[in-house]
Amino acid sequence: MRLSDILKAAQRLQDLPPEGGYEKIVYKRVPVKTYFSGRQMFIGYVGITIGALYLFYLNDKKLHCEDIENRSAVNVLYPILLAERDREYLKQLRRNRDEEAELMKNVKGWEVGTWYGEPVYKLLPKDTLVDPHFSDFYAHCERKHLMRRYNLKMWN
């Protein structure tokens, strides 16, 4: 290797523009390529909307028929469910009275449905049903059942 080659390689090379100069800077707006014209987009929108409305009509017609059947079934079953609810309510009242009689059988002078022989409701006829207080209705149940029902009652 010659000394001149070593000196040439050791010289710093200045960063220069390419031959012919840099490309021009593009500063003008380049419009986006359009795929559809406004008229085509409007016709497409109308077509899709009409198709969707037709499908909605077909589906709604089918659901409406099912809805009528479901409402008819609910209307038929509602009185039966109310009667079953009332029946279970009266059965629970009977269980509460039986439990009270069992618990207080050794207490002298205790009569079921009274306070030591005194009627609780003095102005009502003897065989009148008085709805008990919420906590009295669940008096002989487990606490978890009472709290579950209490939570339902407070939120509904």
Secondary structure, 3 states (H helix, E strand, C coil): CCHHHHHHHHCCCCCCCCCCCCCCCCCCCCCCCCCCCHHHHHHHHHHHHHHHHHHHHHHHHHHHHHHHHHHHHHHHHHHHHHHHHHHHHHHHHHHHHHHHHHHCCCCCCCCCCEECCEECCCCCCCCCCCCCCHHHHCCCCCHHHHHHHHHHHHHC
